[in-house]
Amino acid sequence: MDPRILDRLRCPVCGEPLAEATAGTTSALRCPRRHSFDIARQGYVNLLAGRAPHVGDSAEMVAARADFLAAGHYDLISAALSEAATEAVGRLPTSGFGAYPLVVDAGAGTGRYLGAVLAALPDAVGLALDVSKPALRRAARAHPRAAAALADTWQRLPLADASTAVLLNVFAPRNGPEFHRVLDPAGTLLVVTPDTDHLAELVDALGLLRVDPDKADRVSGSLGGHFTPASSAVHRAELTMTRPEVATLVGMGPSAWHTDPAALDTRLGALPEPVRVTMAVRLDVLRPR
């Protein structure tokens, strides 16, 4: 593991620093109190302090997401995050952790957004956190300057205090107290959430979950005690997709858990091609209080 990333990690059990240890063909991270965390052969490290309450996205959902993102449909999100992260890193001091900024993606999925941000920040390193093993197998390869760790964002994050320059949170759960703890006081939290008309054309046509109209207020409520809003912008685009791409889009999101496959196939078959869909997401830029 890149020592610049390892330097920021902390044991999820006792909070001590971690060091890499190798025995034969097995690699692990260990702390001075001998808590040990295996590095999987796929490249990610398991930094759970116990059992996760859930396993995250399935292999099928992760594969769907990887295919959909690789087609470029959500590249607008990558571009917006990269621009905001570049501005955020420019605010950091150049001493201490700021000398080699760490970008953390909490709920990283396949790591595509983290990889895009790192491509825009040649001096930065990155860490993908997720509870899904299939996602982490991909995130570990998202960028040469990135690492990946199995971690539950609802628990204490396996990171040192004030160790993170930019924290990405894209369509993922938010842990305000922990995000605040690990961010540098001059750091930035970038939160991407669906706007009210995101994928609106598909909601009724396919019976998908609707975006909560109070989503923005709930995001603000979960973070307001720890962060101050700096800016907010909605990014919109019209996506043009085939029916199989729409099926992939449904399969990579929360509706995949709630949609009957047979009913979905019937409804998909009734969609006129090409399928035109609104992508509408909100990017909130927040600073620690």
C-alpha positions as CSV (number, residue, x, y, z in Angstrom):
1,M,0.0,0.0,0.0
2,D,1.2,3.5,-0.8
3,P,2.8,4.8,2.4
4,R,1.2,8.2,1.9
5,I,-2.2,6.4,2.4
6,L,-1.1,4.0,5.1
7,D,0.1,7.0,7.1
8,R,-3.5,8.2,7.4
9,L,-5.0,4.9,8.4
10,R,-5.9,3.9,11.9
11,C,-6.8,0.7,13.6
12,P,-10.6,0.5,13.8
13,V,-10.3,-1.3,17.1
14,C,-7.9,0.9,19.1
15,G,-7.2,3.9,16.9
16,E,-3.4,3.2,16.7
17,P,-1.4,3.6,13.5
18,L,-1.1,0.7,11.1
19,A,1.9,-0.9,9.4
20,E,2.1,-3.4,6.6
21,A,3.3,-6.9,7.5
22,T,3.9,-9.8,5.1
23,A,4.2,-13.5,6.0
24,G,4.8,-15.7,3.0
25,T,2.1,-14.9,0.5
26,T,-0.2,-13.3,3.0
27,S,-0.2,-9.5,3.6
28,A,-2.0,-7.7,6.4
29,L,-2.0,-4.4,8.2
30,R,-1.2,-4.5,11.9
31,C,-1.2,-2.0,14.8
32,P,1.2,-1.9,17.8
33,R,-1.5,-3.7,19.9
34,R,-1.3,-6.6,17.3
35,H,-4.8,-6.1,15.9
36,S,-4.4,-7.5,12.3
37,F,-6.4,-6.8,9.2
38,D,-6.0,-9.0,6.1
39,I,-5.3,-7.6,2.6
40,A,-7.4,-9.6,0.1
41,R,-5.7,-10.9,-3.0
42,Q,-7.9,-8.5,-5.0
43,G,-6.1,-5.6,-3.3
44,Y,-8.4,-4.2,-0.7
45,V,-7.9,-4.4,3.1
46,N,-10.7,-5.4,5.5
47,L,-10.8,-2.7,8.2
48,L,-14.0,-3.6,9.8
49,A,-13.9,-3.7,13.6
50,G,-16.5,-6.4,13.7
51,R,-19.3,-7.7,11.5
52,A,-20.9,-5.3,9.1
53,P,-24.7,-5.0,9.6
54,H,-25.2,-5.4,5.9
55,V,-23.1,-6.6,2.9
56,G,-23.8,-3.7,0.6
57,D,-24.4,-4.0,-3.2
58,S,-24.4,-7.4,-4.7
59,A,-22.0,-8.5,-7.5
60,E,-24.8,-8.1,-10.0
61,M,-25.5,-4.5,-8.9
62,V,-21.9,-3.7,-9.0
63,A,-21.4,-5.1,-12.5
64,A,-24.4,-3.1,-13.7
65,R,-23.0,0.1,-12.2
66,A,-19.6,-0.6,-13.7
67,D,-21.1,-1.1,-17.2
68,F,-23.4,2.0,-16.9
69,L,-20.6,4.3,-15.7
70,A,-18.1,3.0,-18.3
71,A,-20.6,4.1,-21.0
72,G,-20.1,7.7,-19.8
73,H,-23.7,8.4,-18.8
74,Y,-22.7,10.0,-15.5
75,D,-19.4,11.6,-16.6
76,L,-21.0,15.0,-15.8
77,I,-20.9,14.0,-12.1
78,S,-17.2,13.1,-12.4
79,A,-16.4,16.4,-14.1
80,A,-18.3,18.4,-11.4
81,L,-16.6,16.6,-8.6
82,S,-13.1,17.0,-10.2
83,E,-13.6,20.7,-10.6
84,A,-14.9,21.1,-7.0
85,A,-12.1,19.0,-5.6
86,T,-9.4,20.9,-7.5
87,E,-10.7,24.1,-6.0
88,A,-10.9,22.5,-2.5
89,V,-7.3,21.3,-2.6
90,G,-6.1,24.8,-3.6
91,R,-7.4,26.0,-0.2
92,L,-5.2,23.6,1.8
93,P,-1.9,24.5,3.6
94,T,1.1,22.9,1.9
95,S,2.6,21.5,5.1
96,G,1.6,18.3,7.1
97,F,-1.1,16.2,5.5
98,G,-1.7,18.9,3.0
99,A,1.7,18.2,1.3
100,Y,0.0,15.1,-0.3
101,P,-3.7,15.5,0.0
102,L,-5.9,12.5,0.6
103,V,-9.2,12.2,-1.2
104,V,-11.6,9.7,0.5
105,D,-14.7,8.4,-1.1
106,A,-17.1,7.2,1.5
107,G,-19.4,4.7,-0.1
108,A,-17.2,4.6,-3.2
109,G,-18.8,1.7,-5.1
110,T,-16.6,0.9,-8.1
111,G,-14.3,3.9,-7.4
112,R,-15.0,5.5,-10.7
113,Y,-15.6,9.0,-9.2
114,L,-12.5,8.7,-7.0
115,G,-10.5,7.7,-10.0
116,A,-11.7,10.8,-12.0
117,V,-10.9,13.1,-9.1
118,L,-7.4,11.7,-8.7
119,A,-6.8,12.1,-12.4
120,A,-7.4,15.8,-11.9
121,L,-5.2,16.0,-8.8
122,P,-1.7,14.7,-9.7
123,D,-0.3,15.2,-6.2
124,A,-3.2,13.6,-4.4
125,V,-3.7,10.0,-3.2
126,G,-7.1,8.3,-2.6
127,L,-9.0,5.9,-0.5
128,A,-12.2,4.1,-1.4
129,L,-14.4,3.0,1.5
130,D,-17.3,0.6,1.0
131,V,-19.0,-2.3,2.7
132,S,-19.5,-4.3,-0.6
133,K,-16.7,-6.7,-1.4
134,P,-17.6,-6.9,-5.1
135,A,-17.4,-3.1,-5.3
136,L,-14.0,-3.0,-3.5
137,R,-12.5,-5.5,-5.9
138,R,-13.1,-2.9,-8.6
139,A,-12.3,0.1,-6.5
140,A,-8.9,-1.3,-5.6
141,R,-8.0,-0.9,-9.3
142,A,-9.7,2.5,-9.9
143,H,-6.5,4.5,-10.0
144,P,-2.8,3.8,-9.5
145,R,-2.7,6.3,-6.5
146,A,-5.8,4.8,-4.8
147,A,-6.3,2.1,-2.2
148,A,-9.5,0.5,-1.1
149,A,-10.8,-0.7,2.3
150,L,-13.8,-2.6,3.6
151,A,-15.4,-0.2,6.1
152,D,-18.9,0.7,7.3
153,T,-19.5,4.4,7.0
154,W,-22.0,4.3,9.9
155,Q,-19.2,3.2,12.2
156,R,-16.0,5.0,13.2
157,L,-13.9,5.5,10.0
158,P,-10.4,3.9,10.0
159,L,-8.7,7.2,9.5
160,A,-6.7,9.6,11.6
161,D,-8.2,12.9,12.8
162,A,-7.9,15.8,10.3
163,S,-6.3,13.4,7.8
164,T,-8.5,14.0,4.8
165,A,-8.4,16.9,2.3
166,V,-11.5,16.1,0.3
167,L,-14.3,13.7,1.2
168,L,-16.6,12.5,-1.5
169,N,-20.1,11.2,-0.8
170,V,-22.0,10.2,-3.9
171,F,-25.4,8.6,-3.5
172,A,-24.2,7.1,-0.3
173,P,-25.0,7.3,3.5
174,R,-23.7,10.3,5.4
175,N,-22.0,10.1,8.8
176,G,-21.7,13.8,9.8
177,P,-19.7,13.4,13.1
178,E,-17.1,11.0,11.5
179,F,-16.9,13.1,8.3
180,H,-16.1,16.1,10.4
181,R,-13.5,14.2,12.5
182,V,-11.5,13.0,9.6
183,L,-11.6,16.1,7.5
184,D,-8.8,18.7,7.8
185,P,-10.2,21.9,9.3
186,A,-9.5,23.5,5.9
187,G,-10.9,20.4,4.0
188,T,-14.1,20.0,2.0
189,L,-17.0,17.6,1.9
190,L,-18.6,17.1,-1.5
191,V,-22.0,15.5,-1.4
192,V,-23.9,14.4,-4.5
193,T,-27.6,13.5,-4.2
194,P,-30.4,13.1,-6.7
195,D,-32.6,16.1,-7.4
196,T,-36.3,15.8,-7.4
197,D,-36.6,15.2,-11.2
198,H,-33.7,12.7,-11.4
199,L,-34.8,9.9,-13.8
200,A,-38.3,11.3,-13.6
201,E,-39.3,9.7,-17.0
202,L,-38.6,6.2,-15.6
203,V,-40.3,6.5,-12.2
204,D,-43.9,6.0,-13.4
205,A,-43.0,4.0,-16.6
206,L,-41.0,1.4,-14.7
207,G,-42.4,1.7,-11.1
208,L,-39.1,2.9,-9.6
209,L,-38.6,4.5,-6.2
210,R,-39.2,8.2,-6.2
211,V,-36.7,10.8,-5.0
212,D,-37.8,12.0,-1.5
213,P,-38.9,15.6,-2.1
214,D,-37.4,16.5,1.3
215,K,-34.0,15.0,0.3
216,A,-32.2,18.3,0.5
217,D,-33.6,19.1,3.9
218,R,-32.6,15.6,5.2
219,V,-29.0,16.0,3.9
220,S,-28.8,19.4,5.5
221,G,-30.2,18.0,8.8
222,S,-27.7,15.1,8.9
223,L,-24.7,17.4,8.4
224,G,-25.8,20.9,9.6
225,G,-24.4,20.5,13.1
226,H,-20.9,19.8,11.8
227,F,-20.6,21.6,8.4
228,T,-21.4,25.0,6.9
229,P,-22.7,25.1,3.3
230,A,-20.3,26.8,0.9
231,S,-22.2,26.3,-2.4
232,S,-24.9,24.2,-4.0
233,A,-25.6,23.5,-7.7
234,V,-27.8,21.2,-9.7
235,H,-26.3,19.6,-12.7
236,R,-28.7,18.3,-15.4
237,A,-28.3,16.5,-18.7
238,E,-30.6,14.5,-21.0
239,L,-29.4,10.9,-21.3
240,T,-30.1,8.9,-24.5
241,M,-30.1,5.2,-23.8
242,T,-31.1,1.8,-25.2
243,R,-33.5,-0.4,-23.3
244,P,-30.7,-2.6,-22.1
245,E,-28.9,0.4,-20.7
246,V,-32.0,1.5,-18.9
247,A,-32.2,-2.0,-17.4
248,T,-28.6,-1.6,-16.3
249,L,-29.4,1.7,-14.7
250,V,-32.3,0.2,-12.7
251,G,-30.1,-2.8,-11.7
252,M,-27.3,-0.6,-10.2
253,G,-29.5,1.5,-7.9
254,P,-31.9,1.0,-4.9
255,S,-34.8,0.1,-7.1
256,A,-33.0,-3.1,-7.8
257,W,-34.0,-4.3,-4.4
258,H,-37.7,-3.4,-4.8
259,T,-38.6,-4.1,-8.5
260,D,-40.1,-7.4,-9.7
261,P,-37.8,-8.6,-12.6
262,A,-40.7,-10.0,-14.6
263,A,-42.8,-6.8,-14.3
264,L,-39.7,-4.7,-15.1
265,D,-39.0,-6.7,-18.3
266,T,-42.6,-6.1,-19.4
267,R,-42.4,-2.4,-18.8
268,L,-39.0,-2.1,-20.4
269,G,-40.3,-3.7,-23.5
270,A,-43.0,-1.0,-23.8
271,L,-40.4,1.9,-23.8
272,P,-39.8,3.6,-27.1
273,E,-36.2,3.6,-28.2
274,P,-34.0,5.6,-27.8
275,V,-35.1,6.2,-24.2
276,R,-34.6,9.9,-23.2
277,V,-34.1,10.4,-19.5
278,T,-33.3,13.4,-17.3
279,M,-30.2,13.2,-15.1
280,A,-30.5,15.8,-12.3
281,V,-28.1,15.7,-9.3
282,R,-27.3,18.2,-6.6
283,L,-23.6,18.9,-5.7
284,D,-23.3,20.4,-2.2
285,V,-19.9,21.8,-1.2
286,L,-19.5,22.0,2.6
287,R,-16.8,23.1,5.0
288,P,-16.2,21.8,8.6
289,R,-17.5,24.1,11.3
